[in-house]
Amino acid sequence: MTLTNEQTTTINSWLDAQWFGKAKCPAGHDSDWSVESNLSFVPGFILDEKGPRIAHESGYRFVVLTCGQCGYVAFLNTKTVGLGI
């Protein structure tokens, strides 16, 4: 799913409010993070009477942030950052 301008603004506002100062990536870079233009999706896992299965209808959506120096990727839950999806 491609982010709209409004969604990108929501994400950036959340980051400004929650990430105090410059957030370092695990490699130690004091980097500017970029918000990728598409969300990431990880399907859920269901165990029911039919047995275990991957459930694309009940997965998790994430905002993808990338370190501008080394390419490290961080995932933020879309509901937590205020997208509600």
C-alpha positions as CSV (number, residue, x, y, z in Angstrom):
1,M,0.0,0.0,0.0
2,T,1.4,3.4,-1.0
3,L,1.2,6.1,1.6
4,T,-0.8,9.2,1.0
5,N,0.6,12.7,1.7
6,E,-1.7,12.9,4.8
7,Q,-0.4,9.5,6.1
8,T,3.2,10.6,5.6
9,T,2.5,13.8,7.6
10,T,0.9,11.7,10.4
11,I,3.9,9.5,10.6
12,N,6.4,12.4,10.6
13,S,4.3,14.2,13.3
14,W,4.4,11.0,15.4
15,L,8.1,10.6,14.9
16,D,8.7,14.3,15.9
17,A,6.7,13.8,19.1
18,Q,8.1,10.4,20.1
19,W,11.7,10.2,18.9
20,F,13.5,12.8,21.0
21,G,16.7,14.1,19.3
22,K,18.3,12.0,16.7
23,A,17.5,8.3,16.9
24,K,20.6,6.2,16.2
25,C,20.4,3.1,14.2
26,P,21.8,-0.1,15.7
27,A,25.0,0.3,13.7
28,G,25.6,3.6,15.6
29,H,24.9,6.1,12.8
30,D,23.4,9.4,13.9
31,S,21.3,9.4,10.8
32,D,18.3,10.9,9.2
33,W,15.7,8.3,8.8
34,S,13.6,8.2,5.7
35,V,10.0,7.0,5.7
36,E,9.5,4.6,2.8
37,S,6.6,5.3,0.5
38,N,5.0,1.9,0.9
39,L,3.9,0.0,4.0
40,S,5.2,-3.5,4.9
41,F,2.9,-6.4,5.7
42,V,3.6,-9.5,7.8
43,P,0.8,-12.1,7.6
44,G,-0.6,-13.6,10.8
45,F,-0.5,-17.2,11.8
46,I,-3.7,-19.1,12.8
47,L,-4.1,-22.5,14.4
48,D,-7.7,-23.7,14.1
49,E,-9.6,-26.9,13.5
50,K,-8.1,-27.2,10.0
51,G,-4.6,-26.9,11.4
52,P,-1.9,-24.2,11.2
53,R,-2.0,-21.7,8.4
54,I,-0.7,-18.4,7.3
55,A,-3.5,-15.8,7.5
56,H,-3.1,-12.9,5.2
57,E,-6.4,-11.4,6.4
58,S,-5.1,-11.1,10.0
59,G,-1.6,-9.8,9.6
60,Y,0.2,-6.7,10.7
61,R,1.1,-3.6,8.8
62,F,4.2,-1.6,9.4
63,V,5.7,1.8,8.5
64,V,9.2,1.2,7.1
65,L,12.0,3.6,8.2
66,T,15.4,3.4,6.6
67,C,18.8,4.7,7.9
68,G,20.2,7.2,5.4
69,Q,23.8,6.0,6.0
70,C,23.7,2.2,6.1
71,G,20.2,1.2,5.0
72,Y,19.2,-0.4,8.3
73,V,15.5,-0.8,8.3
74,A,13.2,-0.3,11.3
75,F,9.5,-1.2,11.4
76,L,6.8,0.7,13.3
77,N,3.3,-0.6,13.9
78,T,0.8,1.5,11.8
79,K,-1.8,1.6,14.6
80,T,0.8,2.9,17.1
81,V,1.9,5.8,14.8
82,G,-1.8,6.8,14.3
83,L,-2.7,5.4,10.9
84,G,-5.4,3.2,12.3
85,I,-4.8,0.5,9.7
